[in-house]
Amino acid sequence: MKTSKLNKQQGFSLLEILIAFSILAVSLGILLKIFSGGVNTAMVAEDYTIAVQIAESLIAKTGSEIPLKDHQSNGDENEKYHWSLTISPFLLSGEGIDPKNAAAELYKINVTVNWGDGESDDRQVKLTTLKLAGKSNGTS
């Protein structure tokens, strides 16, 4: 009887080790997928932040660097972001206000910023606002 106790295994079987490694591999794969998804989300958020900053800077330039008049322009930033700016008069129709007698003019400003590789994953930010401009009456 003493010999049967001495021959008993003292470690893990090969099957137990294979199952443990399989569980470890699956859980590491899941963790890596979660982390890579977080990195991708952070990159997309950074792209949106840059696009909004470009659009807001273009809106801030209107009225100072870009005159408030009927206008369209477009351009590129950092060879990645493509923007278009449209300024158009905004009329308050139906409000009983005669635009000819108004002391100021209202302009609608649309800024669109696109980026991507030209395929299905292109992204876009569009900002729209109104700005008021003093009306020049042409008299000196």
N, CA and C of each residue as an Amber inpcrd file, in Angstrom:
protein
   420
   0.8020000  -1.1900000   0.0000000   0.0000000   0.0000000   0.0000000
   0.8480000   1.2570000   0.0000000   1.9950000   1.1920000   0.5840000
   2.8550000   2.3620000   0.6090000   3.3510000   2.7110000  -0.7880000
   3.5650000   1.7410000  -1.6410000   4.0620000   2.0140000  -2.9860000
   3.0090000   2.6970000  -3.8460000   1.7230000   2.4430000  -3.6600000
   0.6890000   3.0800000  -4.4730000   0.5590000   4.5610000  -4.1330000
   0.8170000   4.9570000  -2.9060000   0.7720000   6.3650000  -2.5350000
   1.9670000   7.1120000  -3.1180000   3.0970000   6.4580000  -3.2480000
   4.2850000   7.1060000  -3.7890000   4.1770000   7.3080000  -5.2940000
   3.4710000   6.4550000  -6.0050000   3.3370000   6.5710000  -7.4570000
   2.2540000   7.5630000  -7.8870000   1.5220000   8.1310000  -6.9500000
   0.4530000   9.0640000  -7.2890000   1.0510000  10.3410000  -7.8780000
   0.3680000  10.9330000  -8.8720000   0.8820000  12.1380000  -9.5330000
   0.9590000  13.2930000  -8.5570000   1.9690000  14.1470000  -8.7370000
   2.1820000  15.2930000  -7.8730000   1.9820000  16.6170000  -8.6030000
   1.5750000  16.6520000  -9.8810000   1.4350000  17.8960000 -10.6590000
   0.1530000  17.9000000 -11.4620000   0.1170000  18.8160000 -12.4770000
  -1.0410000  18.9300000 -13.3570000  -0.8850000  17.9850000 -14.5330000
  -2.0120000  17.5350000 -15.0300000  -1.9600000  16.6820000 -16.2140000
  -1.8090000  17.5710000 -17.4500000  -1.4340000  16.9720000 -18.5430000
  -1.2610000  17.7100000 -19.7850000  -2.5860000  18.3470000 -20.2220000
  -3.6830000  17.6570000 -20.0370000  -4.9920000  18.1860000 -20.4010000
  -5.3320000  19.4230000 -19.5760000  -5.0560000  19.4290000 -18.2990000
  -5.3210000  20.5990000 -17.4550000  -4.4840000  21.8000000 -17.8970000
  -3.2490000  21.5690000 -18.2680000  -2.3820000  22.6610000 -18.7280000
  -2.8900000  23.2210000 -20.0600000  -3.3240000  22.3590000 -20.9830000
  -3.8520000  22.8210000 -22.2660000  -5.1270000  23.6460000 -22.0780000
  -6.0010000  23.2280000 -21.1900000  -7.2280000  23.9850000 -20.9230000
  -6.8930000  25.3480000 -20.3200000  -5.9460000  25.3860000 -19.3870000
  -5.5460000  26.6560000 -18.7760000  -4.9640000  27.6060000 -19.8200000
  -4.1100000  27.1070000 -20.7090000  -3.5360000  27.9550000 -21.7660000
  -4.6130000  28.4240000 -22.7420000  -5.5860000  27.5760000 -23.0270000
  -6.6800000  27.9740000 -23.9200000  -7.5020000  29.1010000 -23.3080000
  -7.8280000  29.0010000 -22.0420000  -8.5780000  30.0610000 -21.3520000
  -7.7690000  31.3540000 -21.3310000  -6.4770000  31.2520000 -21.0800000
  -5.5980000  32.4230000 -21.0710000  -5.5440000  33.0860000 -22.4540000
  -5.4340000  32.2930000 -23.4900000  -5.3590000  32.8430000 -24.8520000
  -6.6560000  33.5520000 -25.2420000  -7.7970000  32.9500000 -24.9130000
  -9.0790000  33.5750000 -25.2410000  -9.2480000  34.8810000 -24.4770000
  -8.9320000  34.8930000 -23.1960000  -9.1000000  36.1210000 -22.4100000
  -8.1210000  37.2050000 -22.8500000  -6.9000000  36.8720000 -23.2240000
  -5.9630000  37.8740000 -23.7410000  -6.4370000  38.4290000 -25.0850000
  -6.9970000  37.5720000 -25.9240000  -7.5470000  38.0370000 -27.2010000
  -8.6840000  39.0350000 -27.0050000  -9.5540000  38.7530000 -26.0490000
 -10.6670000  39.6700000 -25.7600000 -10.1380000  40.9980000 -25.2330000
  -9.1780000  40.9630000 -24.3300000  -8.5980000  42.1990000 -23.7870000
  -7.9290000  43.0350000 -24.8750000  -7.1850000  42.3980000 -25.7700000
  -6.5390000  43.1420000 -26.8530000  -7.5690000  43.7730000 -27.7830000
  -8.6650000  43.0810000 -28.0380000  -9.7190000  43.6430000 -28.8870000
 -10.3590000  44.8510000 -28.2170000 -10.5850000  44.7850000 -26.9200000
 -11.1570000  45.9210000 -26.1900000 -10.2140000  47.1220000 -26.2550000
  -8.9180000  46.9100000 -26.0190000  -7.9580000  48.0100000 -26.0420000
  -7.8150000  48.6100000 -27.4380000  -7.8060000  47.7790000 -28.4780000
  -7.6810000  48.3160000 -29.8290000  -8.9330000  49.0950000 -30.2120000
 -10.0880000  48.6650000 -29.7530000 -11.3190000  49.4260000 -29.9970000
 -11.2750000  50.7800000 -29.3190000 -10.7050000  50.8400000 -28.1250000
 -10.5560000  52.1120000 -27.4240000  -9.6160000  53.0540000 -28.1520000
  -8.5380000  52.5280000 -28.7110000  -7.5860000  53.3460000 -29.4670000
  -8.2490000  53.8850000 -30.7340000  -9.0120000  53.0500000 -31.4270000
  -9.7170000  53.5050000 -32.6350000 -10.7310000  54.5970000 -32.3050000
 -11.4540000  54.4320000 -31.2090000 -12.4260000  55.4370000 -30.7960000
 -11.7330000  56.7520000 -30.4600000 -10.5890000  56.6880000 -29.8110000
  -9.8360000  57.9010000 -29.4870000  -9.3490000  58.6060000 -30.7500000
  -8.9310000  57.8570000 -31.7530000  -8.4760000  58.4630000 -33.0050000
  -9.6320000  59.1470000 -33.7350000 -10.7960000  58.5150000 -33.7620000
 -11.9630000  59.1210000 -34.4060000 -12.3690000  60.3870000 -33.6570000
 -12.3390000  60.3420000 -32.3240000 -12.6880000  61.5250000 -31.5320000
 -11.7130000  62.6610000 -31.7970000 -10.4420000  62.3500000 -31.9660000
  -9.4460000  63.3790000 -32.2710000  -9.7200000  64.0030000 -33.6420000
 -10.0790000  63.1920000 -34.6210000 -10.4120000  63.7130000 -35.9500000
 -11.6200000  64.6510000 -35.8870000 -12.6570000  64.2660000 -35.1380000
 -13.8240000  65.1270000 -35.0020000 -13.4580000  66.4390000 -34.3080000
 -12.6120000  66.3750000 -33.2950000 -12.2010000  67.5820000 -32.5840000
 -11.4650000  68.5390000 -33.5160000 -10.5530000  68.0180000 -34.3220000
  -9.8080000  68.8570000 -35.2640000 -10.7600000  69.4640000 -36.2950000
 -11.7050000  68.6660000 -36.8010000 -12.6550000  69.1660000 -37.8040000
 -13.5250000  70.2790000 -37.2240000 -13.9710000  70.1300000 -35.9880000
 -14.7850000  71.1710000 -35.3570000 -13.9520000  72.4320000 -35.1470000
 -12.6890000  72.2870000 -34.7690000 -11.8200000  73.4570000 -34.5990000
 -11.6220000  74.1960000 -35.9200000 -11.4620000  73.4660000 -37.0110000
 -11.3220000  74.0900000 -38.3290000 -12.5950000  74.8590000 -38.6740000
 -13.7500000  74.2360000 -38.4730000 -15.0260000  74.8760000 -38.7970000
 -15.2490000  76.1170000 -37.9260000 -14.9600000  76.0060000 -36.6350000
 -15.1490000  77.1520000 -35.7470000 -14.1980000  78.3000000 -36.0890000
 -12.9810000  77.9760000 -36.5110000 -12.0480000  79.0470000 -36.8750000
 -12.5110000  79.7650000 -38.1410000 -13.0900000  79.0290000 -39.0870000
 -13.6230000  79.6620000 -40.2900000 -14.8150000  80.5620000 -39.9500000
 -15.6640000  80.1120000 -39.0480000 -16.7960000  80.9380000 -38.6270000
 -16.2930000  82.1950000 -37.9230000 -15.2620000  82.0610000 -37.1010000
 -14.7180000  83.2230000 -36.3950000 -14.0930000  84.2340000 -37.3530000
 -13.5530000  83.7530000 -38.4780000 -12.9360000  84.6590000 -39.4620000
 -13.9600000  85.4660000 -40.2400000 -15.1890000  84.9490000 -40.3570000
 -16.1950000  85.6770000 -41.1300000 -16.5660000  86.9500000 -40.3770000
 -16.6050000  88.0160000 -41.1080000 -16.8970000  89.3100000 -40.5110000
 -15.6480000  90.1000000 -40.2010000 -14.5040000  89.4210000 -40.0280000
 -13.2450000  90.1330000 -39.7830000 -12.2960000  89.9300000 -40.9640000
 -11.8220000  88.7270000 -41.1940000 -10.9310000  88.4490000 -42.3220000
 -11.7050000  88.1750000 -43.6140000 -12.8440000  87.5310000 -43.4830000
 -13.6990000  87.2240000 -44.6340000 -14.9110000  88.1350000 -44.5410000
 -15.1200000  89.0050000 -45.5240000 -16.2430000  89.9500000 -45.4290000
 -17.5930000  89.2400000 -45.4680000 -18.5450000  89.8190000 -44.7410000
 -19.9010000  89.2710000 -44.7340000 -20.6320000  89.7490000 -45.9850000
 -20.5700000  88.9440000 -47.0040000 -21.2980000  89.1740000 -48.2540000
 -21.4960000  87.8100000 -48.8940000 -22.3040000  87.7520000 -49.9080000
 -22.5540000  86.4810000 -50.5940000 -21.2170000  85.9060000 -51.0640000
 -20.8680000  84.7110000 -50.5550000 -19.5030000  84.2060000 -50.7660000
 -19.4830000  82.6850000 -50.6610000 -18.6310000  82.0560000 -51.4730000
 -18.3730000  80.6160000 -51.3780000 -16.8840000  80.3930000 -51.5580000
 -16.3220000  79.5320000 -50.7190000 -14.9080000  79.1700000 -50.8730000
 -14.6930000  77.7840000 -50.2820000 -13.5690000  77.1890000 -50.6520000
 -13.2040000  75.8860000 -50.0810000 -11.6950000  75.7790000 -50.0240000
 -11.2230000  74.7900000 -49.2870000  -9.7890000  74.6070000 -49.1440000
  -9.4660000  73.3400000 -48.3760000  -8.1840000  73.1710000 -48.1150000
  -7.6810000  71.9890000 -47.4030000  -6.8910000  72.4300000 -46.1800000
  -6.9100000  71.5900000 -45.1680000  -6.0930000  71.7750000 -43.9740000
  -5.3390000  70.4790000 -43.7190000  -4.0660000  70.5690000 -43.5090000
  -3.2120000  69.4170000 -43.1660000  -3.3050000  68.2800000 -44.1820000
  -3.6560000  68.5720000 -45.4080000  -3.7750000  67.5900000 -46.4900000
  -4.7270000  66.4400000 -46.1500000  -5.5790000  66.6410000 -45.1590000
  -6.5060000  65.5850000 -44.7470000  -7.9410000  66.0960000 -44.6900000
  -8.1060000  67.3110000 -44.2180000  -9.4310000  67.8760000 -44.0070000
  -9.7640000  68.8310000 -45.1530000 -10.9200000  68.6380000 -45.7590000
 -11.3780000  69.4790000 -46.8600000 -12.5880000  70.2640000 -46.3670000
 -12.5470000  71.5770000 -46.4790000 -13.6290000  72.4020000 -45.9670000
 -14.2680000  73.2240000 -47.0760000 -15.5260000  73.5800000 -46.8530000
 -16.2190000  74.5030000 -47.7450000 -16.9920000  75.4950000 -46.8740000
 -16.9440000  76.7480000 -47.2940000 -17.5890000  77.8380000 -46.5670000
 -18.5760000  78.5230000 -47.4980000 -19.8000000  78.7090000 -47.0270000
 -20.8250000  79.4030000 -47.8020000 -21.4430000  80.4810000 -46.9270000
 -21.4260000  81.7110000 -47.4340000 -22.0690000  82.8350000 -46.7520000
 -23.1790000  83.3260000 -47.6730000 -24.3930000  83.4150000 -47.1440000
 -25.5170000  83.8760000 -47.9590000 -26.4250000  84.7520000 -47.1050000
 -27.0740000  85.7300000 -47.7330000 -28.0140000  86.5690000 -46.9830000
 -29.1540000  85.7220000 -46.4190000 -29.5770000  86.0690000 -45.2310000
 -30.6720000  85.3520000 -44.5700000 -31.8270000  86.3290000 -44.4190000
 -32.9230000  86.0140000 -45.0610000 -34.0850000  86.9010000 -45.0330000
 -35.1260000  86.3770000 -44.0660000 -35.6500000  87.2770000 -43.2560000
 -36.7130000  86.9270000 -42.3230000 -38.0470000  87.1180000 -43.0220000
 -38.4180000  86.1790000 -43.8390000 -39.6670000  86.2890000 -44.5880000
 -40.8430000  85.9840000 -43.6670000 -41.8920000  86.7170000 -43.8630000
 -43.0970000  86.4810000 -43.0770000 -43.0840000  87.1660000 -41.7320000
 -42.0670000  87.9190000 -41.4070000 -41.9750000  88.5810000 -40.1120000
 -42.4390000  90.0360000 -40.1860000 -42.8050000  90.5030000 -41.3540000
 -43.2590000  91.8740000 -41.4960000 -42.1240000  92.8840000 -41.5000000
 -40.9140000  92.4200000 -41.7370000 -39.7510000  93.2980000 -41.7630000
 -39.3610000  93.5310000 -43.2060000 -39.2710000  94.7930000 -43.5800000
 -38.8470000  95.1340000 -44.9350000 -37.3200000  95.1750000 -44.9530000
 -36.6410000  94.2750000 -45.7170000 -35.1760000  94.2470000 -45.7160000
 -34.5480000  95.5530000 -46.1960000 -35.2770000  96.3230000 -46.9960000
 -34.7290000  97.5820000 -47.4940000 -34.6170000  98.6280000 -46.3940000
 -35.4910000  98.5490000 -45.3900000 -35.5000000  99.5340000 -44.3120000
 -34.7650000  99.0610000 -43.0670000 -34.2500000  97.8630000 -43.0600000
 -33.5770000  97.3150000 -41.8820000 -32.2330000  98.0020000 -41.6640000
 -31.8370000  98.1560000 -40.4090000 -30.5720000  98.8110000 -40.0750000
 -29.3890000  97.8550000 -40.1970000 -29.6670000  96.5670000 -40.2550000
 -28.5910000  95.5830000 -40.3330000 -29.0160000  94.4350000 -41.2430000
 -28.0420000  93.6790000 -41.6860000 -28.3070000  92.5190000 -42.5390000
 -27.8830000  91.2570000 -41.7990000 -28.6450000  90.2080000 -42.0040000
 -28.3650000  88.9270000 -41.3780000 -27.8210000  87.9740000 -42.4320000
 -26.7120000  87.2770000 -42.0900000 -26.0930000  86.3410000 -43.0200000
 -26.0330000  84.9540000 -42.3940000 -26.3130000  83.9660000 -43.2330000
 -26.2330000  82.5580000 -42.8170000 -24.8770000  82.0210000 -43.2500000
 -24.1650000  81.3990000 -42.3190000 -22.8320000  80.8720000 -42.5890000
 -22.8720000  79.3540000 -42.4070000 -22.5310000  78.6350000 -43.4740000
 -22.4460000  77.1700000 -43.4470000 -20.9950000  76.7700000 -43.6550000
 -20.4800000  75.9410000 -42.7650000 -19.1330000  75.3950000 -42.9110000
 -19.2390000  73.8780000 -42.8380000 -18.6750000  73.2120000 -43.8450000
 -18.6420000  71.7510000 -43.8740000 -17.1970000  71.3000000 -43.9630000
 -16.8120000  70.3780000 -43.0860000 -15.4560000  69.8220000 -43.0870000
 -15.5740000  68.3180000 -43.3120000 -14.8860000  67.8040000 -44.3620000
 -14.8830000  66.3730000 -44.7000000 -13.4830000  65.8160000 -44.5290000
 -13.3990000  64.5550000 -44.1680000 -12.1200000  63.8590000 -44.1500000
 -12.3630000  62.3700000 -44.3060000 -11.3560000  61.6780000 -44.7550000
 -11.4410000  60.2390000 -44.9910000 -10.6620000  59.8960000 -46.2400000
 -10.7610000  58.6430000 -46.6540000  -9.9910000  58.1860000 -47.8170000
 -10.8240000  58.1290000 -49.0870000 -11.9900000  58.7490000 -49.0890000
 -12.8090000  58.7780000 -50.2940000 -13.6930000  57.5640000 -50.4720000
 -13.7490000  56.7120000 -49.4850000 -14.5840000  55.5140000 -49.5710000
 -15.7730000  55.6620000 -48.6340000 -16.3200000  54.5560000 -48.2000000
 -17.5480000  54.5730000 -47.4150000 -17.3600000  55.1190000 -46.0040000
 -16.1340000  55.2040000 -45.5110000 -15.9310000  55.6540000 -44.1390000
 -15.5950000  57.1440000 -44.0390000 -15.9230000  57.9320000 -45.0750000
 -15.7190000  59.3730000 -45.0000000 -16.5830000  59.9490000 -43.8890000
 -16.0450000  60.9410000 -43.2180000 -16.7660000  61.5740000 -42.1130000
 -16.9420000  63.0520000 -42.4310000 -17.9090000  63.6780000 -41.7530000
 -18.2340000  65.0560000 -42.0640000 -18.7400000  65.7680000 -40.8130000
 -18.3320000  67.0270000 -40.6780000 -18.8590000  67.9100000 -39.6450000
 -19.4330000  69.1210000 -40.3560000 -20.6470000  69.5050000 -39.9780000
 -21.2830000  70.6650000 -40.6050000 -21.7730000  71.5930000 -39.5040000
 -21.3050000  72.8570000 -39.5470000 -21.7370000  73.8660000 -38.5940000
 -22.4400000  74.9870000 -39.3510000 -23.5180000  75.4900000 -38.7680000
 -24.2850000  76.5760000 -39.3550000 -24.5630000  77.6100000 -38.2810000
 -24.4210000  78.8860000 -38.6450000 -24.7160000  79.9550000 -37.7050000
 -25.2050000  81.1770000 -38.4690000 -25.6680000  82.1500000 -37.7320000
 -26.0970000  83.4210000 -38.3060000 -25.2220000  84.5260000 -37.7400000
 -24.8830000  85.5190000 -38.5860000 -24.1180000  86.6800000 -38.1350000
 -24.7990000  87.9330000 -38.6160000 -24.7080000  88.9510000 -37.8060000
 -25.3330000  90.2300000 -38.0960000 -24.2650000  91.1970000 -38.6090000
 -24.5730000  91.9110000 -39.6790000 -23.6550000  92.8960000 -40.2450000
 -24.3800000  94.2270000 -40.3560000 -23.6600000  95.2800000 -40.0170000
 -24.2200000  96.6200000 -40.1800000 -24.4530000  96.9040000 -41.6520000
 -25.5700000  97.5350000 -41.9600000 -25.9160000  97.7900000 -43.3520000
 -25.3010000  99.1190000 -43.7850000 -24.5730000  99.0740000 -44.9070000
 -24.0220000 100.3230000 -45.4400000 -25.0660000 100.9370000 -46.3480000
 -25.3920000 102.2060000 -46.1040000 -26.4620000 102.8250000 -46.8770000
 -25.9340000 103.5980000 -48.0770000 -24.6400000 103.6200000 -48.2850000
 -24.0720000 104.1990000 -49.4910000 -23.9480000 105.7180000 -49.4690000
 -24.3180000 106.3800000 -48.3510000 -24.1670000 107.8400000 -48.2650000
 -22.9350000 108.1760000 -47.4520000 -22.3100000 109.3020000 -47.7550000
 -21.1130000 109.7050000 -47.0190000 -21.4170000 110.8130000 -46.0810000
